[in-house]
Amino acid sequence: MQLQGEVQELILEELLRNAFPFDLVTEVGKGVRGADCIHHIRNQFGQECGKIIYESKRTKDFSMDWIEKLKKDMRSVGVDVAVIVTQAYPKGMDCFGEKDGVWICSFDEVKAVSYMLRDGIVKLFTANKSQENRGDKMHMLYDYLTSNEFSEQWKAIREGFMSMKLSIQKERDAMERLWKAREKQLEKVLLNAAHIRGSVEGIAGTDSIQLHLTDDEDDALLLE
């Protein structure tokens, strides 16, 4: 029975290492009586987010003493979550769940339970990290916004913006002056063309001579 228990411990450690290759799975230190291994959880940046302690049991009956012993081990090594992997459930349980502050599951369920617990620990670590030094960060932001460095940078941005705006306005004014000059030139051409047309029509009489630059209506509109 002891040999079977040791084999189950090794299988459990190997299962955790394979499931979470970037985490660290270690054997418990001396003085920890019941626990088998500790799962050190790391996020994508390699930061340790928390720890889970595991104890495996291979007996026909579940003992409630296991829970209290594992909770003592949990406190002594400073871990966040404790898990008992067992063949026999306590009374009132037929699948994995939490009892008196300790998670209990079968060997078939331990992989899914470890994924769930690990995800919760990482999310809690991330949430706590985002709130860390929040007050200090607000002070740093205020100091930056009121500093000469920010003032000079903003002044440079504003000067660049005003220079671009002025350049665009100058280009618009120049184009408008050019359009006005061309309009005057066009009006002069149309006026001279109208005088020539009137003179020719006076000489030709009823003979039809087409001298319109555009349609009659367009000529009139352009001369307005």
Secondary structure, 3 states (H helix, E strand, C coil): CHHHHHHHHHHHHHHHHHHCCCCEEEECCCCCCCCCEEEEEECCCCCEEEEEEEEEECCCCCCCHHHHHHHHHHHHHCCCEEEEEECCCCCCCCCCEEECCEEEECCCCHHHHHHHHHHHHHHHHHHHHHHCCHHHHHHHHHHHHCCHHHHHHHHHHHHHHHHHHHHHHHHHHHHHHHHHHHHHHHHHHHHHHHHHHHHHHHHHCCCCCCCCCCCHHHHHHHHC
